[in-house]
Amino acid sequence: MKTTKTTKTKKENNAVRILHNRYIKEDPERHASLERERVNAEVARAICELRKDTGISQAELAGLVETTQSVISRLEDADYEGHSLSMLQRIAKALSCRLNVSLKKDDPKATTLRYAFGELIKKLRLEGGLSMDQFVKKAGIDKEEVLAIERDLSYKPSPLTLYKIGEFYKIPQQKLAVLAGAIKPVNNNFLKQASRFAAQSESFSKLEPDERRILDDFVKFLREEINSSE
């Protein structure tokens, strides 16, 4: 008597639902925690990037807002939860910026694309057998930015980073920009392919044959000439 082979569990087609089921499910506390972490990470990154763009140190910024360097260091920590509106206003003024607070709903399509982008970069790095440090050195990209790309759905990398990644993996920069949320998809098929890739992606330490095929198929699609018609 032949034994029947076990069939693989059918993977969900909605990448956003996969993210929700994997990390949040119906737990309101975990949902609230994830949202707090996302906001904290965005604020910390914004302060750090604006300060560096201005060309001043943490100590110098602390002097401008009449606080200590350790406070600025904590504000630039993605895990810090003590941000206050008054402090952010003082920092914005010191950096010649205007603080803008807005409330808006996330676009599920954009979330799917950004998830596919992070998974793509992580899987390509794993396929090449590269550690995080090895990848950033070879590609010439800041480590913090790569970490954000692979872990933060709200993060949008700079055009220079997209160019370097595109050059490193021979993928058109424009298509990476679509995945990263910098520009809108050129056609419905792009979103369809990205959604399929995102839905089939799972966290793993090594690429299995099926996972390698999924990655290769998506990279092949990205490397094809852009077709604006659909």
C-alpha positions, 0 to 999 in steps of 0.5 A: 500500500502506497503512502500518500504524500503530505500536501503543503499547506496552501499559502494565503494570497494576501500578504497583509493578512499574512503579516497580521496573522504572523505577528498580530492576529487578534491580540489588540495589545500586540497590535498597539505595541507594533504601532508604537514601535513603528512610530518610535522608529520613524521619529528616531530615524527622522531626528537622526537623519535631520541632525546628520544632514545639518552636520552637527553632533548629538552634543551640539544639538543638545546644546541648541535645545538645552538638554543633554547629549544622552537625551538626544541619544535616547531620542534617536533610539528606535526603542525609546518611548518618551518623545514629547511634542514640546521636545520635538518642536524644539528639535525641529526649530534647532534643525531649521525644520517645521514639525508636521503631525498627520493622521492617515490610514495605511494603503494596503497595496503600499504595505504589500509592496514594501513588505515584498521589497524587504523580503526581496533584499533579505532573500537576495542577501541570504542567497548570496551567503552574505551576512549583514556586515558583508552585504553593506560593505560590498554594496556600499550601503549604510547598515542602519538603512539595510536594517530598516529596509528588512524590518521596517514596513514604513521605511523608504530608502533614499534614491542613492540606496536604491541605485546602489542596490539596483547596481549590486543586484542588476535590478532596475532602480525604477522597479525597486523604487516602486517596491519601496513605495517611492513611486506608484506601480507602473501597472497592475501586473507589477502589484500582482507579482509583488503580492504573489512573492510577498504572500509566498515569503516566509522567514527562514535562515537558509533558502530551500529549493522552492523558496529559491525558485520563488525568489528567482522568478520574482527577480527575473520579473524585475529584471525584465523590461518595464511594460507600461501597458496592462 
